Amino acid sequence: MGNLLYIVAVVLVILWAIGFVGYSMGGIVHILLVIALISVILRIIQGRRPL
């Protein structure tokens, strides 16, 4: 279950890159990217091992 968070984060980063280049998904992808980064940071702060 822990790896699922990182898979989602990677997918969101890829979608953000596509949206940044194409401007087709713009704001929604940026919001999802911020949510993914916050969840990864919280996981690191809680002391769980990344990947």
C-alpha beads as a LAMMPS data file, in Angstrom:
LAMMPS data file: protein, C-alpha beads

51 atoms
50 bonds

1 atom types
1 bond types

-500.0 500.0 xlo xhi
-500.0 500.0 ylo yhi
-500.0 500.0 zlo zhi

Masses

1 110.0

Atoms # bond

1 1 1 0.000 0.000 0.000
2 1 1 2.910 2.336 0.709
3 1 1 4.316 1.977 -2.788
4 1 1 0.929 2.945 -4.195
5 1 1 1.452 6.495 -2.900
6 1 1 4.707 6.807 -4.828
7 1 1 3.185 5.326 -7.974
8 1 1 0.408 7.918 -7.788
9 1 1 2.983 10.677 -7.177
10 1 1 5.019 9.621 -10.227
11 1 1 1.905 9.477 -12.411
12 1 1 0.898 12.960 -11.232
13 1 1 4.363 14.340 -11.989
14 1 1 4.157 12.914 -15.505
15 1 1 0.671 14.362 -15.992
16 1 1 1.892 17.710 -14.660
17 1 1 4.750 17.734 -17.167
18 1 1 2.321 16.983 -20.000
19 1 1 -0.061 19.687 -18.788
20 1 1 2.772 22.188 -18.369
21 1 1 3.877 21.670 -21.963
22 1 1 0.434 21.498 -23.521
23 1 1 -1.617 23.766 -21.197
24 1 1 -4.571 21.468 -21.831
25 1 1 -5.030 20.331 -18.226
26 1 1 -3.428 23.356 -16.569
27 1 1 -4.777 24.093 -13.099
28 1 1 -6.150 20.668 -12.189
29 1 1 -2.831 18.924 -12.799
30 1 1 -0.963 21.520 -10.730
31 1 1 -3.373 21.033 -7.832
32 1 1 -2.947 17.252 -8.041
33 1 1 0.834 17.659 -8.130
34 1 1 0.757 19.775 -4.966
35 1 1 -1.406 17.153 -3.226
36 1 1 1.017 14.394 -4.262
37 1 1 4.038 16.351 -3.018
38 1 1 2.349 17.100 0.311
39 1 1 1.539 13.419 0.811
40 1 1 5.138 12.397 0.052
41 1 1 6.520 15.059 2.413
42 1 1 4.156 13.957 5.191
43 1 1 5.251 10.363 4.684
44 1 1 8.916 11.360 4.960
45 1 1 8.246 13.482 8.067
46 1 1 6.443 10.541 9.704
47 1 1 9.674 8.581 9.330
48 1 1 8.535 6.016 6.824
49 1 1 11.109 4.792 4.379
50 1 1 10.660 6.195 0.829
51 1 1 10.349 3.557 -1.897

Bonds

1 1 1 2
2 1 2 3
3 1 3 4
4 1 4 5
5 1 5 6
6 1 6 7
7 1 7 8
8 1 8 9
9 1 9 10
10 1 10 11
11 1 11 12
12 1 12 13
13 1 13 14
14 1 14 15
15 1 15 16
16 1 16 17
17 1 17 18
18 1 18 19
19 1 19 20
20 1 20 21
21 1 21 22
22 1 22 23
23 1 23 24
24 1 24 25
25 1 25 26
26 1 26 27
27 1 27 28
28 1 28 29
29 1 29 30
30 1 30 31
31 1 31 32
32 1 32 33
33 1 33 34
34 1 34 35
35 1 35 36
36 1 36 37
37 1 37 38
38 1 38 39
39 1 39 40
40 1 40 41
41 1 41 42
42 1 42 43
43 1 43 44
44 1 44 45
45 1 45 46
46 1 46 47
47 1 47 48
48 1 48 49
49 1 49 50
50 1 50 51
